[in-house]
């Protein structure tokens, strides 16, 4: 499908530059398949979810991937953006070392052997990988643990559409309250709205909470440049669906309960883990996914979706349109602009029902 089919006009002032004062204060647009849109708040989510619903969240944890350091010897300022750890190892002298793939920006070319220093952390460039990213190795000047030095030297990698410097509160607010598995360069933003109190209210209504892991990758920031989504080289992201989640979905199917995905990352993980031999169920697995979901995709696991408002002409907006119907979603986006909702990572959210004509795992159970 053509990318421009997922375009819409967005005034720049509606791009949220900071989170709501409290997580549950974000607005929530309820988008049923039939009937009027409703304007509620995240604080009311438990009242909008059917008792017994299985609520699936992504427990990935954002790591401080952005490092602003200086070149050893010249003092030239350099920005390094860590993307993915490749291995833990030891250098020739026995010092602890990590190898990473990274982006980098400097006033002059970064050649093999160039060393960037930030506090105790040393980033040494080794060359470029086949994917165009730099290969770097991380060590420390004082023998301290690499993870400790990396965390201290790094900054929260806020998305490029947030036009301000990182603030101390971003360390907490650009992270879900259930973040556990470090590995993401961006937050699973729908999950930013949930609080321990809200999750307890969901559980008090008989809902079950389960987790998967999908490490949001660099590709989430990369624009679609192809005219047709079929020609877009979809980025790869690592995900895990544990046995406990597969069992929770099986229990939900047995009791005829819907599966609510908190965020598009959960949708990607669950639809990638779909068990073709058991309609509506998933496989326990840990692997990479390049799934590209656009209109025409038959959803087999997820029945409802909580998600933020996404960028125009993005694969995430295409996923949401596939889930709830392109016309329905784009009409809802137009209403969101008119009603002055806040967009993107720190913005407001939508609660959507899956387009029923597709069929679902719930209906097959």
C-alpha positions in Angstrom: 0.0 0.0 0.0 1.2 3.5 -0.8 2.8 5.3 2.1 1.0 8.6 1.5 -2.3 6.7 2.3 -1.2 7.1 6.0 -0.5 10.9 5.9 -2.3 13.5 7.9 -1.8 17.1 8.8 -0.4 17.7 12.3 0.3 21.2 13.8 3.8 21.2 15.3 2.5 22.5 18.6 0.6 19.3 19.2 3.8 17.3 19.4 4.2 16.7 23.2 7.6 18.0 24.4 7.1 16.7 28.0 4.9 14.1 29.7 1.7 14.9 31.5 2.3 15.9 35.1 1.2 12.4 36.2 1.2 9.3 34.1 -2.6 8.6 34.5 -3.5 12.2 33.6 -3.0 11.6 29.8 -6.1 11.8 27.7 -7.6 8.6 26.2 -9.6 8.5 23.0 -11.8 5.4 23.0 -12.4 4.2 19.4 -15.0 1.4 19.1 -15.7 -0.2 15.8 -19.3 1.0 15.9 -20.5 4.1 17.5 -19.2 7.5 18.6 -15.7 8.2 19.8 -15.4 8.9 23.5 -13.0 11.3 25.2 -11.8 9.8 28.5 -8.5 9.7 30.5 -6.0 6.9 31.2 -7.1 7.0 34.8 -10.4 5.5 33.6 -8.8 2.6 31.7 -9.8 -0.1 34.2 -13.5 0.9 33.8 -13.1 0.5 30.0 -11.7 -3.0 30.0 -13.9 -6.0 30.2 -13.4 -8.2 33.4 -11.1 -11.1 32.7 -9.2 -9.3 29.9 -5.5 -10.4 29.5 -3.4 -7.2 29.5 0.0 -7.7 27.9 2.8 -5.2 28.4 6.3 -4.9 27.1 8.9 -5.0 29.9 11.9 -3.8 27.8 14.1 -1.2 29.5 15.5 1.9 27.7 19.3 2.2 28.3 21.2 5.5 28.3 22.4 5.1 24.7 23.5 8.6 23.9 27.1 9.5 24.9 28.5 13.0 24.4 32.2 12.7 24.7 35.5 14.1 23.4 38.2 12.7 21.2 41.2 11.6 23.1 44.2 13.8 22.1 42.3 16.5 20.3 39.3 17.2 22.5 36.9 17.3 19.6 33.3 16.8 20.6 31.7 13.6 19.4 28.2 12.1 19.8 27.9 8.3 20.0 24.6 6.5 19.9 24.8 2.9 21.1 22.4 0.7 19.2 23.0 -2.9 20.1 25.5 -4.8 22.3 27.2 -7.6 20.3 29.3 -9.3 23.1 30.9 -9.1 26.4 34.6 -10.0 26.2 38.1 -9.2 27.5 40.8 -7.1 26.0 44.4 -8.3 25.4 45.4 -7.1 28.9 42.4 -8.9 30.5 40.3 -5.8 31.0 36.6 -6.2 30.7 35.3 -5.0 27.4 32.0 -4.8 25.4 31.6 -4.6 21.7 28.6 -2.6 20.3 27.1 -1.4 17.0 26.6 2.4 17.1 25.9 5.6 15.3 28.3 8.5 15.7 28.7 12.1 14.7 31.8 14.3 14.8 33.3 17.3 13.0 35.9 15.0 11.3 35.9 11.4 10.1 35.9 8.7 12.8 38.7 6.3 11.8 39.6 2.9 13.4 41.6 3.6 16.6 39.8 6.8 17.4 39.0 6.9 21.1 36.2 8.9 22.7 36.3 9.6 26.4 33.4 10.4 28.7 34.1 10.3 32.5 35.5 6.8 33.1 34.2 5.3 29.8 36.3 4.9 26.7 34.7 4.2 23.3 37.2 3.0 20.6 36.2 2.8 17.0 37.1 -0.4 15.2 35.5 0.1 11.8 32.1 -0.2 10.1 29.8 -3.2 9.9 27.9 -4.4 6.8 24.8 -2.6 8.0 26.6 0.8 7.9 26.8 1.1 11.7 30.1 1.6 13.5 31.7 -1.2 15.4 33.0 0.1 18.7 34.4 -1.4 21.9 33.8 0.0 25.3 36.3 -0.2 28.2 37.0 2.0 31.2 40.0 4.1 32.2 39.9 3.1 35.9 39.0 -0.6 35.7 35.4 0.0 36.9 32.7 -2.2 35.5 31.8 -1.2 31.9 28.0 -1.3 32.5 28.5 1.1 35.4 30.6 3.5 33.4 28.3 3.3 30.4 25.2 4.0 32.5 26.9 7.0 34.2 28.2 8.5 30.9 25.1 8.0 28.8 21.9 10.0 28.4 18.3 9.0 27.9 17.9 8.9 24.0 14.8 11.1 23.6 13.2 10.9 20.1 14.4 13.6 17.6 11.0 15.3 17.6 11.4 16.3 21.2 13.2 19.6 20.7 14.8 20.1 24.1 17.7 18.9 26.2 17.3 15.9 28.5 15.9 16.7 31.9 16.4 14.8 35.2 12.7 13.7 35.2 13.2 12.0 31.8 15.2 9.3 33.6 12.0 8.2 35.2 9.2 9.3 32.8 10.8 7.9 29.6 10.7 4.4 31.2 7.7 2.2 32.0 7.1 1.3 35.7 7.5 -2.4 34.7 10.8 -2.0 32.7 13.1 -4.9 33.4 15.0 -6.2 30.4 17.6 -3.6 29.3 18.0 -3.3 25.5 15.7 -0.7 24.0 16.8 2.6 22.4 13.3 4.0 22.7 10.4 3.5 25.1 7.3 1.4 24.3 5.3 4.6 24.8 1.8 3.3 25.4 3.2 1.6 28.5 4.4 5.0 29.9 0.8 5.7 31.0 0.4 2.8 33.3 1.1 3.0 37.0 1.2 0.3 39.8 -2.2 1.7 41.0 -3.8 1.4 37.6 -2.5 -2.1 37.2 -3.9 -3.1 40.6 -7.3 -1.7 39.5 -7.2 -3.8 36.4 -6.4 -6.9 38.5 -9.2 -6.1 40.9 -11.6 -6.3 37.9 -10.3 -9.9 37.2 -7.8 -8.9 34.5 -4.6 -10.8 34.2 -1.3 -8.9 33.6 1.4 -10.7 31.5 4.7 -9.5 29.9 6.6 -10.0 26.8 9.9 -8.3 25.7 10.5 -6.5 22.5 13.6 -4.3 22.4 12.6 -1.2 20.4 15.4 -0.6 17.9 16.8 2.3 15.9 14.4 1.6 13.1 11.6 3.1 15.0 13.1 6.6 14.3 13.9 5.9 10.6 11.4 7.5 8.2 9.8 5.5 5.4 11.4 6.7 2.2 9.8 4.2 -0.2 6.6 5.1 -2.0 5.0 1.8 -1.2 5.3 0.0 2.1 6.0 -3.3 0.4 9.4 -1.7 -0.7 10.3 -0.5 2.8 13.2 -2.5 4.4 11.7 -3.2 7.8 14.1 -3.1 10.7 14.8 -6.1 12.8 13.9 -6.2 16.5 14.6 -8.8 19.2 11.6 -10.1 21.1 10.8 -12.8 23.6 7.5 -14.4 24.4 7.9 -16.4 27.6 6.1 -19.7 28.4 4.2 -17.8 31.1 2.7 -15.5 28.5 1.8 -18.3 26.1 0.1 -20.1 29.0 -1.8 -16.8 29.9 -3.1 -16.5 26.4 -4.2 -20.1 26.4 -6.1 -19.4 29.6 -7.7 -16.3 28.1 -8.9 -18.3 25.1 -10.4 -20.9 27.5 -12.4 -18.4 29.3 -13.4 -16.4 26.2 -11.5 -13.3 27.3 -9.9 -10.7 25.0 -6.2 -9.9 24.7 -5.4 -6.3 25.2 -1.9 -5.3 23.8 -0.4 -2.3 25.5 1.4 -0.8 22.5 2.4 -1.6 19.0 5.5 -3.4 20.2 3.3 -6.0 22.0 1.3 -6.4 18.8 4.5 -7.0 16.8 5.7 -9.6 19.3 2.5 -11.5 19.7 1.7 -11.5 16.0 5.2 -12.7 15.2 4.8 -15.5 17.7 1.5 -16.7 16.4 1.1 -20.5 16.6 -0.3 -21.6 13.2 -1.3 -24.9 14.6 -3.4 -23.4 17.4 -5.5 -20.5 16.2 -5.4 -17.6 18.6 -2.4 -18.9 20.5 1.3 -18.1 20.5 4.6 -20.0 20.7 7.0 -19.4 23.5 10.1 -18.1 21.6 13.0 -15.7 21.6 14.0 -14.5 18.1 14.2 -11.5 15.7 11.2 -10.1 13.9 10.9 -8.0 10.8 7.1 -8.2 10.6 5.5 -5.3 8.7 1.9 -5.0 9.5 -0.3 -3.0 7.1 -3.9 -3.1 6.0 -4.6 -6.7 4.8 -2.9 -8.3 7.7 -5.1 -10.9 9.5 -4.7 -10.4 13.2 -4.6 -13.7 15.0 -3.8 -12.9 18.6 -4.6 -9.3 19.7 -8.2 -8.2 20.2 -7.8 -4.6 21.6 -5.0 -2.1 21.5 -3.8 0.7 23.7 -1.5 3.0 21.8 -0.2 6.5 21.4 -0.7 8.7 18.3 2.0 8.0 15.7 3.9 9.9 13.1 2.4 10.5 9.6 3.5 8.0 6.9 5.0 5.6 9.5 4.9 1.9 9.8 3.3 2.2 13.2 0.4 4.2 11.9 0.0 1.6 9.1 -0.2 -1.1 11.9 -2.9 0.8 13.8 -4.8 1.3 10.5 -4.6 -2.4 9.8 -5.8 -3.2 13.3 -8.9 -0.9 13.5 -9.5 0.1 9.9 -7.8 2.8 7.9 -10.8 5.1 7.6 -11.8 4.7 11.2 -8.3 5.5 12.4 -7.6 8.5 10.2 -11.0 9.9 11.1 -10.0 9.5 14.8 -6.7 11.2 14.1 -8.5 14.2 12.5 -10.7 14.4 15.6 -7.6 14.2 17.8 -6.1 17.2 16.0 -9.4 19.1 16.3 -9.7 18.3 20.0 -6.0 19.3 20.7 -4.8 15.9 21.8 -1.0 15.6 22.4 0.9 13.5 19.9 3.8 11.0 19.9 6.0 9.6 22.7 5.0 11.8 25.6 1.5 12.4 24.2 -2.0 11.0 24.8 -3.4 7.6 23.8 -6.1 5.7 22.0 -8.0 2.5 23.0 -9.0 0.6 19.8 -11.1 -2.4 19.0 -9.9 -4.7 16.3 -11.9 -4.6 13.1 -14.3 -7.5 13.6 -14.5 -8.6 9.9 -11.0 -10.1 10.2 -12.0 -12.8 12.6 -9.9 -13.4 15.8 -8.4 -15.9 18.1 -11.1 -15.1 20.5 -13.8 -16.0 18.1 -12.1 -19.2 17.1 -11.5 -20.4 20.7 
